[in-house]
Amino acid sequence: MAKGFVVDLKRCVGCKACVAVCKIRYASPSGVSRRSVYTRDIANSRVFVSIACNHCEEPSCVAACPKGALSKSAASGVVTLNTSACVGCRRCEWACPYGAMVLQPDTKKMDKCDACAGFSVAAGVPSGPRCVEACHAKALAWVDKGSD
């Protein structure tokens, strides 16, 4: 079954541990991150919103890519980027309603959350996105789509 992120805004404390672990995992340069945490003040209350690729049911980024560099796994539901095919045209960035696509300044190619693909239990690392594991407030979850 396809999986996706769920963010519990009531639990997020804005610590950005999810951002830090992602930046470390991918050795992202300063100012570039596959996950971001935004702060919003709403009705005398501060809310933190953790954003990364939502691995949409019908991802507009996949449809927008003229080179077919983005694809969605039918089995896992994860949207992945083939950087070898990416030409850095940024059409996927413009198509994404969540701002989840980022341009890597060194390669001039796009980058995005891949739900920590490449990590495995066999390698001694639990399966699933590192950001979820790093969230001590339990504000992030990686769940089967369609579940509560």
Buried (B, 14 or more C-beta within 10 A) or exposed (E): EBBBBBBEEEBBEBBBBBBBBBBEBBEBEEEBBBBBBEEEEEEEEEBBEBBBBBBBEEBBBBEBBEBEBBBBBEEBBBBBBEEEEBEBBBBBBEBBEEEBBBEBEEEEBBBBBBBBEEBEEEEEEEEBBBBBBBBEBEBBBBEEEEEE
